[in-house]
Amino acid sequence: MTTFWIVSILIFAVVTFLLAKLTLKKSIQESGEKMWKTFGTRTHYWKLLFLCSFGVTAVVVLFLKWTHVLVVSS
């Protein structure tokens, strides 16, 4: 079970980092530099980013379990 959580946290961290690298600059440009400095705009961006990262992580973990690469023993 510990392996499951370690793998899940690592996948979540990597996916979050990659999504942030891909979308951060575009989000700042779309909202504008002045608007980006407000708390609400950044909060909305990170909330959506973490939600997307959670979804991608869930799909990857389910795929790894389905292919028996990630075996969880009780």
PQR file with spaces between the fields and no chain letter, atoms N, CA, C, O and H, PARSE charges and radii, in Angstrom:
ATOM       1  N    MET     1       0.818   -1.191    0.000 -0.4000 1.5000
ATOM       2  CA   MET     1       0.000    0.000    0.000 -0.0000 2.0000
ATOM       3  C    MET     1       0.864    1.259    0.000  0.5500 1.7000
ATOM       4  O    MET     1       0.494    2.276   -0.586 -0.5500 1.4000
ATOM       5  N    THR     2       2.014    1.181    0.659 -0.4000 1.5000
ATOM       6  CA   THR     2       2.917    2.329    0.679 -0.0000 2.0000
ATOM       7  C    THR     2       3.431    2.639   -0.722  0.5500 1.7000
ATOM       8  O    THR     2       3.593    3.804   -1.085 -0.5500 1.4000
ATOM       9  H    THR     2       2.315    0.355    1.135  0.4000 1.0000
ATOM      10  N    THR     3       3.685    1.602   -1.501 -0.4000 1.5000
ATOM      11  CA   THR     3       4.150    1.794   -2.869 -0.0000 2.0000
ATOM      12  C    THR     3       3.117    2.551   -3.691  0.5500 1.7000
ATOM      13  O    THR     3       3.461    3.429   -4.482 -0.5500 1.4000
ATOM      14  H    THR     3       3.553    0.655   -1.206  0.4000 1.0000
ATOM      15  N    PHE     4       1.864    2.206   -3.499 -0.4000 1.5000
ATOM      16  CA   PHE     4       0.782    2.876   -4.215 -0.0000 2.0000
ATOM      17  C    PHE     4       0.803    4.377   -3.957  0.5500 1.7000
ATOM      18  O    PHE     4       0.713    5.167   -4.897 -0.5500 1.4000
ATOM      19  H    PHE     4       1.585    1.493   -2.856  0.4000 1.0000
ATOM      20  N    TRP     5       0.921    4.779   -2.695 -0.4000 1.5000
ATOM      21  CA   TRP     5       0.890    6.200   -2.357 -0.0000 2.0000
ATOM      22  C    TRP     5       2.133    6.921   -2.850  0.5500 1.7000
ATOM      23  O    TRP     5       2.046    8.063   -3.302 -0.5500 1.4000
ATOM      24  H    TRP     5       0.994    4.138   -1.932  0.4000 1.0000
ATOM      25  N    ILE     6       3.282    6.277   -2.770 -0.4000 1.5000
ATOM      26  CA   ILE     6       4.512    6.909   -3.253 -0.0000 2.0000
ATOM      27  C    ILE     6       4.423    7.140   -4.761  0.5500 1.7000
ATOM      28  O    ILE     6       4.752    8.221   -5.248 -0.5500 1.4000
ATOM      29  H    ILE     6       3.353    5.349   -2.403  0.4000 1.0000
ATOM      30  N    VAL     7       3.977    6.124   -5.495 -0.4000 1.5000
ATOM      31  CA   VAL     7       3.839    6.252   -6.943 -0.0000 2.0000
ATOM      32  C    VAL     7       2.795    7.314   -7.283  0.5500 1.7000
ATOM      33  O    VAL     7       3.007    8.116   -8.192 -0.5500 1.4000
ATOM      34  H    VAL     7       3.709    5.246   -5.099  0.4000 1.0000
ATOM      35  N    SER     8       1.683    7.328   -6.573 -0.4000 1.5000
ATOM      36  CA   SER     8       0.627    8.308   -6.846 -0.0000 2.0000
ATOM      37  C    SER     8       1.105    9.733   -6.601  0.5500 1.7000
ATOM      38  O    SER     8       0.835   10.626   -7.405 -0.5500 1.4000
ATOM      39  H    SER     8       1.511    6.676   -5.835  0.4000 1.0000
ATOM      40  N    ILE     9       1.802    9.948   -5.514 -0.4000 1.5000
ATOM      41  CA   ILE     9       2.302   11.297   -5.199 -0.0000 2.0000
ATOM      42  C    ILE     9       3.345   11.732   -6.217  0.5500 1.7000
ATOM      43  O    ILE     9       3.358   12.892   -6.627 -0.5500 1.4000
ATOM      44  H    ILE     9       2.021    9.223   -4.861  0.4000 1.0000
ATOM      45  N    LEU    10       4.215   10.824   -6.629 -0.4000 1.5000
ATOM      46  CA   LEU    10       5.219   11.161   -7.635 -0.0000 2.0000
ATOM      47  C    LEU    10       4.569   11.498   -8.981  0.5500 1.7000
ATOM      48  O    LEU    10       4.962   12.460   -9.640 -0.5500 1.4000
ATOM      49  H    LEU    10       4.204    9.881   -6.296  0.4000 1.0000
ATOM      50  N    ILE    11       3.588   10.712   -9.380 -0.4000 1.5000
ATOM      51  CA   ILE    11       2.883   10.996  -10.639 -0.0000 2.0000
ATOM      52  C    ILE    11       2.177   12.342  -10.547  0.5500 1.7000
ATOM      53  O    ILE    11       2.230   13.129  -11.492 -0.5500 1.4000
ATOM      54  H    ILE    11       3.269    9.930   -8.844  0.4000 1.0000
ATOM      55  N    PHE    12       1.514   12.622   -9.422 -0.4000 1.5000
ATOM      56  CA   PHE    12       0.822   13.896   -9.239 -0.0000 2.0000
ATOM      57  C    PHE    12       1.799   15.067   -9.323  0.5500 1.7000
ATOM      58  O    PHE    12       1.505   16.070   -9.973 -0.5500 1.4000
ATOM      59  H    PHE    12       1.471   11.983   -8.654  0.4000 1.0000
ATOM      60  N    ALA    13       2.951   14.950   -8.676 -0.4000 1.5000
ATOM      61  CA   ALA    13       3.932   16.033   -8.687 -0.0000 2.0000
ATOM      62  C    ALA    13       4.475   16.266  -10.093  0.5500 1.7000
ATOM      63  O    ALA    13       4.619   17.412  -10.519 -0.5500 1.4000
ATOM      64  H    ALA    13       3.190   14.135   -8.148  0.4000 1.0000
ATOM      65  N    VAL    14       4.774   15.202  -10.808 -0.4000 1.5000
ATOM      66  CA   VAL    14       5.317   15.336  -12.161 -0.0000 2.0000
ATOM      67  C    VAL    14       4.274   15.934  -13.101  0.5500 1.7000
ATOM      68  O    VAL    14       4.590   16.824  -13.891 -0.5500 1.4000
ATOM      69  H    VAL    14       4.657   14.271  -10.462  0.4000 1.0000
ATOM      70  N    VAL    15       3.042   15.455  -13.023 -0.4000 1.5000
ATOM      71  CA   VAL    15       1.980   15.963  -13.898 -0.0000 2.0000
ATOM      72  C    VAL    15       1.704   17.437  -13.594  0.5500 1.7000
ATOM      73  O    VAL    15       1.530   18.234  -14.516 -0.5500 1.4000
ATOM      74  H    VAL    15       2.786   14.732  -12.382  0.4000 1.0000
ATOM      75  N    THR    16       1.662   17.800  -12.329 -0.4000 1.5000
ATOM      76  CA   THR    16       1.431   19.200  -11.961 -0.0000 2.0000
ATOM      77  C    THR    16       2.549   20.087  -12.486  0.5500 1.7000
ATOM      78  O    THR    16       2.287   21.168  -13.013 -0.5500 1.4000
ATOM      79  H    THR    16       1.803   17.152  -11.581  0.4000 1.0000
ATOM      80  N    PHE    17       3.792   19.640  -12.347 -0.4000 1.5000
ATOM      81  CA   PHE    17       4.926   20.418  -12.834 -0.0000 2.0000
ATOM      82  C    PHE    17       4.856   20.598  -14.343  0.5500 1.7000
ATOM      83  O    PHE    17       5.053   21.703  -14.847 -0.5500 1.4000
ATOM      84  H    PHE    17       4.005   18.762  -11.919  0.4000 1.0000
ATOM      85  N    LEU    18       4.577   19.517  -15.067 -0.4000 1.5000
ATOM      86  CA   LEU    18       4.517   19.598  -16.523 -0.0000 2.0000
ATOM      87  C    LEU    18       3.372   20.492  -17.000  0.5500 1.7000
ATOM      88  O    LEU    18       3.552   21.294  -17.916 -0.5500 1.4000
ATOM      89  H    LEU    18       4.417   18.619  -14.657  0.4000 1.0000
ATOM      90  N    LEU    19       2.204   20.358  -16.387 -0.4000 1.5000
ATOM      91  CA   LEU    19       1.074   21.206  -16.776 -0.0000 2.0000
ATOM      92  C    LEU    19       1.348   22.680  -16.466  0.5500 1.7000
ATOM      93  O    LEU    19       0.978   23.560  -17.242 -0.5500 1.4000
ATOM      94  H    LEU    19       2.058   19.706  -15.643  0.4000 1.0000
ATOM      95  N    ALA    20       1.991   22.941  -15.342 -0.4000 1.5000
ATOM      96  CA   ALA    20       2.314   24.324  -14.990 -0.0000 2.0000
ATOM      97  C    ALA    20       3.315   24.906  -15.980  0.5500 1.7000
ATOM      98  O    ALA    20       3.187   26.059  -16.392 -0.5500 1.4000
ATOM      99  H    ALA    20       2.292   22.226  -14.711  0.4000 1.0000
ATOM     100  N    LYS    21       4.317   24.107  -16.365 -0.4000 1.5000
ATOM     101  CA   LYS    21       5.297   24.575  -17.336 -0.0000 2.0000
ATOM     102  C    LYS    21       4.640   24.885  -18.681  0.5500 1.7000
ATOM     103  O    LYS    21       5.020   25.838  -19.361 -0.5500 1.4000
ATOM     104  H    LYS    21       4.421   23.170  -16.030  0.4000 1.0000
ATOM     105  N    LEU    22       3.655   24.074  -19.056 -0.4000 1.5000
ATOM     106  CA   LEU    22       3.008   24.256  -20.351 -0.0000 2.0000
ATOM     107  C    LEU    22       1.997   25.400  -20.369  0.5500 1.7000
ATOM     108  O    LEU    22       1.802   26.021  -21.414 -0.5500 1.4000
ATOM     109  H    LEU    22       3.347   23.300  -18.503  0.4000 1.0000
ATOM     110  N    THR    23       1.351   25.693  -19.245 -0.4000 1.5000
ATOM     111  CA   THR    23       0.218   26.616  -19.276 -0.0000 2.0000
ATOM     112  C    THR    23       0.421   27.926  -18.514  0.5500 1.7000
ATOM     113  O    THR    23      -0.381   28.844  -18.685 -0.5500 1.4000
ATOM     114  H    THR    23       1.509   25.188  -18.396  0.4000 1.0000
ATOM     115  N    LEU    24       1.430   28.050  -17.703 -0.4000 1.5000
ATOM     116  CA   LEU    24       1.568   29.228  -16.839 -0.0000 2.0000
ATOM     117  C    LEU    24       1.749   30.519  -17.636  0.5500 1.7000
ATOM     118  O    LEU    24       1.059   31.505  -17.376 -0.5500 1.4000
ATOM     119  H    LEU    24       2.082   27.304  -17.564  0.4000 1.0000
ATOM     120  N    LYS    25       2.654   30.524  -18.588 -0.4000 1.5000
ATOM     121  CA   LYS    25       2.909   31.749  -19.349 -0.0000 2.0000
ATOM     122  C    LYS    25       1.675   32.186  -20.136  0.5500 1.7000
ATOM     123  O    LYS    25       1.362   33.374  -20.203 -0.5500 1.4000
ATOM     124  H    LYS    25       3.214   29.723  -18.800  0.4000 1.0000
ATOM     125  N    LYS    26       0.987   31.229  -20.725 -0.4000 1.5000
ATOM     126  CA   LYS    26      -0.221   31.564  -21.503 -0.0000 2.0000
ATOM     127  C    LYS    26      -1.306   32.131  -20.592  0.5500 1.7000
ATOM     128  O    LYS    26      -2.019   33.059  -20.974 -0.5500 1.4000
ATOM     129  H    LYS    26       1.241   30.264  -20.671  0.4000 1.0000
ATOM     130  N    SER    27      -1.430   31.577  -19.397 -0.4000 1.5000
ATOM     131  CA   SER    27      -2.441   32.069  -18.468 -0.0000 2.0000
ATOM     132  C    SER    27      -2.128   33.493  -18.020  0.5500 1.7000
ATOM     133  O    SER    27      -3.029   34.321  -17.888 -0.5500 1.4000
ATOM     134  H    SER    27      -0.851   30.823  -19.087  0.4000 1.0000
ATOM     135  N    ILE    28      -0.860   33.769  -17.789 -0.4000 1.5000
ATOM     136  CA   ILE    28      -0.466   35.133  -17.391 -0.0000 2.0000
ATOM     137  C    ILE    28      -0.743   36.105  -18.521  0.5500 1.7000
ATOM     138  O    ILE    28      -1.228   37.212  -18.286 -0.5500 1.4000
ATOM     139  H    ILE    28      -0.128   33.096  -17.896  0.4000 1.0000
ATOM     140  N    GLN    29      -0.436   35.696  -19.764 -0.4000 1.5000
ATOM     141  CA   GLN    29      -0.679   36.574  -20.911 -0.0000 2.0000
ATOM     142  C    GLN    29      -2.164   36.824  -21.127  0.5500 1.7000
ATOM     143  O    GLN    29      -2.567   37.948  -21.424 -0.5500 1.4000
ATOM     144  H    GLN    29      -0.043   34.797  -19.956  0.4000 1.0000
ATOM     145  N    GLU    30      -2.972   35.796  -20.981 -0.4000 1.5000
ATOM     146  CA   GLU    30      -4.409   35.954  -21.215 -0.0000 2.0000
ATOM     147  C    GLU    30      -5.073   36.844  -20.174  0.5500 1.7000
ATOM     148  O    GLU    30      -5.944   37.651  -20.500 -0.5500 1.4000
ATOM     149  H    GLU    30      -2.644   34.882  -20.739  0.4000 1.0000
ATOM     150  N    SER    31      -4.660   36.693  -18.926 -0.4000 1.5000
ATOM     151  CA   SER    31      -5.307   37.487  -17.883 -0.0000 2.0000
ATOM     152  C    SER    31      -4.692   38.872  -17.752  0.5500 1.7000
ATOM     153  O    SER    31      -5.314   39.777  -17.195 -0.5500 1.4000
ATOM     154  H    SER    31      -3.953   36.038  -18.661  0.4000 1.0000
ATOM     155  N    GLY    32      -3.490   39.045  -18.256 -0.4000 1.5000
ATOM     156  CA   GLY    32      -2.804   40.323  -18.141 -0.0000 2.0000
ATOM     157  C    GLY    32      -1.952   40.349  -16.884  0.5500 1.7000
ATOM     158  O    GLY    32      -2.309   39.762  -15.862 -0.5500 1.4000
ATOM     159  H    GLY    32      -2.985   38.311  -18.709  0.4000 1.0000
ATOM     160  N    GLU    33      -0.834   41.028  -16.972 -0.4000 1.5000
ATOM     161  CA   GLU    33       0.117   41.070  -15.855 -0.0000 2.0000
ATOM     162  C    GLU    33      -0.495   41.707  -14.607  0.5500 1.7000
ATOM     163  O    GLU    33      -0.284   41.224  -13.494 -0.5500 1.4000
ATOM     164  H    GLU    33      -0.544   41.505  -17.802  0.4000 1.0000
ATOM     165  N    LYS    34      -1.243   42.776  -14.789 -0.4000 1.5000
ATOM     166  CA   LYS    34      -1.844   43.471  -13.647 -0.0000 2.0000
ATOM     167  C    LYS    34      -2.913   42.612  -12.982  0.5500 1.7000
ATOM     168  O    LYS    34      -2.996   42.549  -11.755 -0.5500 1.4000
ATOM     169  H    LYS    34      -1.415   43.168  -15.692  0.4000 1.0000
ATOM     170  N    MET    35      -3.728   41.954  -13.796 -0.4000 1.5000
ATOM     171  CA   MET    35      -4.791   41.103  -13.264 -0.0000 2.0000
ATOM     172  C    MET    35      -4.211   39.856  -12.600  0.5500 1.7000
ATOM     173  O    MET    35      -4.768   39.353  -11.624 -0.5500 1.4000
ATOM     174  H    MET    35      -3.661   42.005  -14.793  0.4000 1.0000
ATOM     175  N    TRP    36      -3.087   39.356  -13.132 -0.4000 1.5000
ATOM     176  CA   TRP    36      -2.462   38.147  -12.589 -0.0000 2.0000
ATOM     177  C    TRP    36      -1.988   38.371  -11.156  0.5500 1.7000
ATOM     178  O    TRP    36      -1.952   37.437  -10.355 -0.5500 1.4000
ATOM     179  H    TRP    36      -2.635   39.765  -13.924  0.4000 1.0000
ATOM     180  N    LYS    37      -1.628   39.607  -10.840 -0.4000 1.5000
ATOM     181  CA   LYS    37      -1.117   39.899   -9.502 -0.0000 2.0000
ATOM     182  C    LYS    37      -2.202   39.888   -8.433  0.5500 1.7000
ATOM     183  O    LYS    37      -1.890   39.896   -7.242 -0.5500 1.4000
ATOM     184  H    LYS    37      -1.658   40.366  -11.490  0.4000 1.0000
ATOM     185  N    THR    38      -3.459   39.869   -8.834 -0.4000 1.5000
ATOM     186  CA   THR    38      -4.527   39.757   -7.847 -0.0000 2.0000
ATOM     187  C    THR    38      -4.620   38.325   -7.362  0.5500 1.7000
ATOM     188  O    THR    38      -4.285   37.393   -8.092 -0.5500 1.4000
ATOM     189  H    THR    38      -3.712   39.862   -9.802  0.4000 1.0000
ATOM     190  N    PHE    39      -5.065   38.151   -6.157 -0.4000 1.5000
ATOM     191  CA   PHE    39      -5.092   36.831   -5.530 -0.0000 2.0000
ATOM     192  C    PHE    39      -6.077   35.891   -6.210  0.5500 1.7000
ATOM     193  O    PHE    39      -5.796   34.701   -6.346 -0.5500 1.4000
ATOM     194  H    PHE    39      -5.337   38.908   -5.563  0.4000 1.0000
ATOM     195  N    GLY    40      -7.218   36.398   -6.635 -0.4000 1.5000
ATOM     196  CA   GLY    40      -8.268   35.563   -7.196 -0.0000 2.0000
ATOM     197  C    GLY    40      -7.890   34.888   -8.506  0.5500 1.7000
ATOM     198  O    GLY    40      -8.262   33.739   -8.742 -0.5500 1.4000
ATOM     199  H    GLY    40      -7.447   37.365   -6.524  0.4000 1.0000
ATOM     200  N    THR    41      -7.158   35.589   -9.353 -0.4000 1.5000
ATOM     201  CA   THR    41      -6.777   35.023  -10.644 -0.0000 2.0000
ATOM     202  C    THR    41      -5.810   33.866  -10.466  0.5500 1.7000
ATOM     203  O    THR    41      -5.971   32.816  -11.087 -0.5500 1.4000
ATOM     204  H    THR    41      -6.856   36.522   -9.161  0.4000 1.0000
ATOM     205  N    ARG    42      -4.818   34.053   -9.632 -0.4000 1.5000
ATOM     206  CA   ARG    42      -3.847   32.979   -9.386 -0.0000 2.0000
ATOM     207  C    ARG    42      -4.493   31.803   -8.687  0.5500 1.7000
ATOM     208  O    ARG    42      -4.182   30.653   -8.999 -0.5500 1.4000
ATOM     209  H    ARG    42      -4.687   34.906   -9.127  0.4000 1.0000
ATOM     210  N    THR    43      -5.381   32.063   -7.754 -0.4000 1.5000
ATOM     211  CA   THR    43      -6.063   30.982   -7.040 -0.0000 2.0000
ATOM     212  C    THR    43      -6.891   30.145   -8.003  0.5500 1.7000
ATOM     213  O    THR    43      -6.882   28.917   -7.928 -0.5500 1.4000
ATOM     214  H    THR    43      -5.634   32.997   -7.501  0.4000 1.0000
ATOM     215  N    HIS    44      -7.601   30.800   -8.899 -0.4000 1.5000
ATOM     216  CA   HIS    44      -8.412   30.093   -9.874 -0.0000 2.0000
ATOM     217  C    HIS    44      -7.530   29.224  -10.777  0.5500 1.7000
ATOM     218  O    HIS    44      -7.881   28.081  -11.069 -0.5500 1.4000
ATOM     219  H    HIS    44      -7.608   31.798   -8.961  0.4000 1.0000
ATOM     220  N    TYR    45      -6.399   29.753  -11.214 -0.4000 1.5000
ATOM     221  CA   TYR    45      -5.477   29.006  -12.081 -0.0000 2.0000
ATOM     222  C    TYR    45      -4.958   27.762  -11.368  0.5500 1.7000
ATOM     223  O    TYR    45      -5.009   26.667  -11.927 -0.5500 1.4000
ATOM     224  H    TYR    45      -6.113   30.682  -10.977  0.4000 1.0000
ATOM     225  N    TRP    46      -4.461   27.913  -10.144 -0.4000 1.5000
ATOM     226  CA   TRP    46      -3.877   26.775   -9.432 -0.0000 2.0000
ATOM     227  C    TRP    46      -4.936   25.754   -9.043  0.5500 1.7000
ATOM     228  O    TRP    46      -4.658   24.555   -9.013 -0.5500 1.4000
ATOM     229  H    TRP    46      -4.420   28.803   -9.690  0.4000 1.0000
ATOM     230  N    LYS    47      -6.144   26.213   -8.746 -0.4000 1.5000
ATOM     231  CA   LYS    47      -7.227   25.278   -8.432 -0.0000 2.0000
ATOM     232  C    LYS    47      -7.546   24.407   -9.636  0.5500 1.7000
ATOM     233  O    LYS    47      -7.693   23.192   -9.500 -0.5500 1.4000
ATOM     234  H    LYS    47      -6.370   27.187   -8.771  0.4000 1.0000
ATOM     235  N    LEU    48      -7.653   25.009  -10.803 -0.4000 1.5000
ATOM     236  CA   LEU    48      -7.909   24.243  -12.021 -0.0000 2.0000
ATOM     237  C    LEU    48      -6.733   23.340  -12.379  0.5500 1.7000
ATOM     238  O    LEU    48      -6.926   22.217  -12.846 -0.5500 1.4000
ATOM     239  H    LEU    48      -7.533   25.996  -10.914  0.4000 1.0000
ATOM     240  N    LEU    49      -5.526   23.828  -12.161 -0.4000 1.5000
ATOM     241  CA   LEU    49      -4.342   23.022  -12.451 -0.0000 2.0000
ATOM     242  C    LEU    49      -4.293   21.780  -11.570  0.5500 1.7000
ATOM     243  O    LEU    49      -4.014   20.686  -12.062 -0.5500 1.4000
ATOM     244  H    LEU    49      -5.370   24.740  -11.781  0.4000 1.0000
ATOM     245  N    PHE    50      -4.560   21.934  -10.277 -0.4000 1.5000
ATOM     246  CA   PHE    50      -4.545   20.784   -9.376 -0.0000 2.0000
ATOM     247  C    PHE    50      -5.685   19.816   -9.689  0.5500 1.7000
ATOM     248  O    PHE    50      -5.516   18.603   -9.564 -0.5500 1.4000
ATOM     249  H    PHE    50      -4.787   22.822   -9.878  0.4000 1.0000
ATOM     250  N    LEU    51      -6.821   20.328  -10.086 -0.4000 1.5000
ATOM     251  CA   LEU    51      -7.934   19.469  -10.463 -0.0000 2.0000
ATOM     252  C    LEU    51      -7.598   18.649  -11.705  0.5500 1.7000
ATOM     253  O    LEU    51      -7.874   17.450  -11.749 -0.5500 1.4000
ATOM     254  H    LEU    51      -6.959   21.313  -10.188  0.4000 1.0000
ATOM     255  N    CYS    52      -7.011   19.279  -12.703 -0.4000 1.5000
ATOM     256  CA   CYS    52      -6.596   18.557  -13.907 -0.0000 2.0000
ATOM     257  C    CYS    52      -5.498   17.544  -13.588  0.5500 1.7000
ATOM     258  O    CYS    52      -5.505   16.433  -14.118 -0.5500 1.4000
ATOM     259  H    CYS    52      -6.787   20.253  -12.667  0.4000 1.0000
ATOM     260  N    SER    53      -4.567   17.919  -12.737 -0.4000 1.5000
ATOM     261  CA   SER    53      -3.487   17.008  -12.349 -0.0000 2.0000
ATOM     262  C    SER    53      -4.036   15.797  -11.608  0.5500 1.7000
ATOM     263  O    SER    53      -3.563   14.677  -11.803 -0.5500 1.4000
ATOM     264  H    SER    53      -4.561   18.822  -12.307  0.4000 1.0000
ATOM     265  N    PHE    54      -5.029   16.019  -10.763 -0.4000 1.5000
ATOM     266  CA   PHE    54      -5.648   14.909  -10.049 -0.0000 2.0000
ATOM     267  C    PHE    54      -6.325   13.949  -11.024  0.5500 1.7000
ATOM     268  O    PHE    54      -6.217   12.731  -10.874 -0.5500 1.4000
ATOM     269  H    PHE    54      -5.413   16.929  -10.604  0.4000 1.0000
ATOM     270  N    GLY    55      -7.017   14.489  -12.015 -0.4000 1.5000
ATOM     271  CA   GLY    55      -7.674   13.653  -13.011 -0.0000 2.0000
ATOM     272  C    GLY    55      -6.689   12.837  -13.829  0.5500 1.7000
ATOM     273  O    GLY    55      -6.895   11.644  -14.048 -0.5500 1.4000
ATOM     274  H    GLY    55      -7.105   15.477  -12.137  0.4000 1.0000
ATOM     275  N    VAL    56      -5.617   13.479  -14.281 -0.4000 1.5000
ATOM     276  CA   VAL    56      -4.600   12.764  -15.055 -0.0000 2.0000
ATOM     277  C    VAL    56      -3.931   11.703  -14.197  0.5500 1.7000
ATOM     278  O    VAL    56      -3.671   10.598  -14.672 -0.5500 1.4000
ATOM     279  H    VAL    56      -5.450   14.448  -14.103  0.4000 1.0000
ATOM     280  N    THR    57      -3.648   12.023  -12.936 -0.4000 1.5000
ATOM     281  CA   THR    57      -3.047   11.054  -12.029 -0.0000 2.0000
ATOM     282  C    THR    57      -3.954    9.854  -11.819  0.5500 1.7000
ATOM     283  O    THR    57      -3.489    8.715  -11.816 -0.5500 1.4000
ATOM     284  H    THR    57      -3.859   12.921  -12.550  0.4000 1.0000
ATOM     285  N    ALA    58      -5.239   10.100  -11.642 -0.4000 1.5000
ATOM     286  CA   ALA    58      -6.181    8.994  -11.453 -0.0000 2.0000
ATOM     287  C    ALA    58      -6.220    8.089  -12.675  0.5500 1.7000
ATOM     288  O    ALA    58      -6.243    6.865  -12.541 -0.5500 1.4000
ATOM     289  H    ALA    58      -5.617   11.026  -11.644  0.4000 1.0000
ATOM     290  N    VAL    59      -6.226    8.675  -13.858 -0.4000 1.5000
ATOM     291  CA   VAL    59      -6.253    7.876  -15.084 -0.0000 2.0000
ATOM     292  C    VAL    59      -4.969    7.067  -15.225  0.5500 1.7000
ATOM     293  O    VAL    59      -5.021    5.891  -15.587 -0.5500 1.4000
ATOM     294  H    VAL    59      -6.207    9.669  -13.967  0.4000 1.0000
ATOM     295  N    VAL    60      -3.826    7.673  -14.948 -0.4000 1.5000
ATOM     296  CA   VAL    60      -2.544    6.966  -15.061 -0.0000 2.0000
ATOM     297  C    VAL    60      -2.461    5.829  -14.048  0.5500 1.7000
ATOM     298  O    VAL    60      -2.029    4.729  -14.393 -0.5500 1.4000
ATOM     299  H    VAL    60      -3.784    8.628  -14.655  0.4000 1.0000
ATOM     300  N    VAL    61      -2.869    6.075  -12.807 -0.4000 1.5000
ATOM     301  CA   VAL    61      -2.827    5.025  -11.785 -0.0000 2.0000
ATOM     302  C    VAL    61      -3.781    3.890  -12.138  0.5500 1.7000
ATOM     303  O    VAL    61      -3.429    2.719  -11.991 -0.5500 1.4000
ATOM     304  H    VAL    61      -3.221    6.968  -12.527  0.4000 1.0000
ATOM     305  N    LEU    62      -4.976    4.221  -12.600 -0.4000 1.5000
ATOM     306  CA   LEU    62      -5.906    3.171  -13.014 -0.0000 2.0000
ATOM     307  C    LEU    62      -5.348    2.366  -14.185  0.5500 1.7000
ATOM     308  O    LEU    62      -5.510    1.147  -14.232 -0.5500 1.4000
ATOM     309  H    LEU    62      -5.261    5.171  -12.719  0.4000 1.0000
ATOM     310  N    PHE    63      -4.699    3.033  -15.117 -0.4000 1.5000
ATOM     311  CA   PHE    63      -4.077    2.324  -16.235 -0.0000 2.0000
ATOM     312  C    PHE    63      -2.960    1.409  -15.752  0.5500 1.7000
ATOM     313  O    PHE    63      -2.843    0.276  -16.220 -0.5500 1.4000
ATOM     314  H    PHE    63      -4.567    4.023  -15.079  0.4000 1.0000
ATOM     315  N    LEU    64      -2.135    1.888  -14.818 -0.4000 1.5000
ATOM     316  CA   LEU    64      -1.049    1.063  -14.283 -0.0000 2.0000
ATOM     317  C    LEU    64      -1.580   -0.147  -13.520  0.5500 1.7000
ATOM     318  O    LEU    64      -0.999   -1.230  -13.587 -0.5500 1.4000
ATOM     319  H    LEU    64      -2.230    2.808  -14.437  0.4000 1.0000
ATOM     320  N    LYS    65      -2.673    0.034  -12.801 -0.4000 1.5000
ATOM     321  CA   LYS    65      -3.283   -1.100  -12.103 -0.0000 2.0000
ATOM     322  C    LYS    65      -3.929   -2.069  -13.082  0.5500 1.7000
ATOM     323  O    LYS    65      -3.873   -3.282  -12.877 -0.5500 1.4000
ATOM     324  H    LYS    65      -3.145    0.914  -12.746  0.4000 1.0000
ATOM     325  N    TRP    66      -4.543   -1.553  -14.144 -0.4000 1.5000
ATOM     326  CA   TRP    66      -5.200   -2.387  -15.133 -0.0000 2.0000
ATOM     327  C    TRP    66      -4.193   -3.255  -15.894  0.5500 1.7000
ATOM     328  O    TRP    66      -4.490   -4.399  -16.241 -0.5500 1.4000
ATOM     329  H    TRP    66      -4.589   -0.568  -14.310  0.4000 1.0000
ATOM     330  N    THR    67      -3.000   -2.706  -16.152 -0.4000 1.5000
ATOM     331  CA   THR    67      -1.958   -3.456  -16.852 -0.0000 2.0000
ATOM     332  C    THR    67      -1.095   -4.268  -15.898  0.5500 1.7000
ATOM     333  O    THR    67      -0.130   -4.900  -16.327 -0.5500 1.4000
ATOM     334  H    THR    67      -2.758   -1.777  -15.870  0.4000 1.0000
ATOM     335  N    HIS    68      -1.420   -4.259  -14.632 -0.4000 1.5000
ATOM     336  CA   HIS    68      -0.707   -5.011  -13.580 -0.0000 2.0000
ATOM     337  C    HIS    68       0.739   -4.575  -13.402  0.5500 1.7000
ATOM     338  O    HIS    68       1.573   -5.357  -12.946 -0.5500 1.4000
ATOM     339  H    HIS    68      -2.204   -3.745  -14.284  0.4000 1.0000
ATOM     340  N    VAL    69       1.034   -3.349  -13.753 -0.4000 1.5000
ATOM     341  CA   VAL    69       2.360   -2.784  -13.495 -0.0000 2.0000
ATOM     342  C    VAL    69       2.433   -2.354  -12.034  0.5500 1.7000
ATOM     343  O    VAL    69       3.453   -2.539  -11.371 -0.5500 1.4000
ATOM     344  H    VAL    69       0.356   -2.713  -14.123  0.4000 1.0000
ATOM     345  N    LEU    70       1.349   -1.786  -11.546 -0.4000 1.5000
ATOM     346  CA   LEU    70       1.256   -1.357  -10.151 -0.0000 2.0000
ATOM     347  C    LEU    70       0.371   -2.355   -9.408  0.5500 1.7000
ATOM     348  O    LEU    70      -0.850   -2.364   -9.563 -0.5500 1.4000
ATOM     349  H    LEU    70       0.520   -1.637  -12.085  0.4000 1.0000
ATOM     350  N    VAL    71       1.012   -3.189   -8.602 -0.4000 1.5000
ATOM     351  CA   VAL    71       0.283   -4.217   -7.867 -0.0000 2.0000
ATOM     352  C    VAL    71       0.211   -3.771   -6.410  0.5500 1.7000
ATOM     353  O    VAL    71       1.232   -3.515   -5.772 -0.5500 1.4000
ATOM     354  H    VAL    71       2.004   -3.182   -8.476  0.4000 1.0000
ATOM     355  N    VAL    72      -1.015   -3.682   -5.899 -0.4000 1.5000
ATOM     356  CA   VAL    72      -1.227   -3.263   -4.519 -0.0000 2.0000
ATOM     357  C    VAL    72      -1.558   -4.493   -3.703  0.5500 1.7000
ATOM     358  O    VAL    72      -2.552   -5.175   -3.956 -0.5500 1.4000
ATOM     359  H    VAL    72      -1.844   -3.889   -6.417  0.4000 1.0000
ATOM     360  N    SER    73      -0.710   -4.773   -2.712 -0.4000 1.5000
ATOM     361  CA   SER    73      -0.992   -5.895   -1.820 -0.0000 2.0000
ATOM     362  C    SER    73      -1.391   -5.360   -0.444  0.5500 1.7000
ATOM     363  O    SER    73      -0.867   -4.345    0.015 -0.5500 1.4000
ATOM     364  H    SER    73       0.097   -4.219   -2.506  0.4000 1.0000
ATOM     365  N    SER    74      -2.300   -6.037    0.189 -0.4000 1.5000
ATOM     366  CA   SER    74      -2.822   -5.572    1.478 -0.0000 2.0000
ATOM     367  C    SER    74      -1.890   -5.852    2.622  0.5500 1.7000
ATOM     368  O    SER    74      -2.198   -5.516    3.765 -0.5500 1.4000
ATOM     369  H    SER    74      -2.725   -6.862   -0.184  0.4000 1.0000
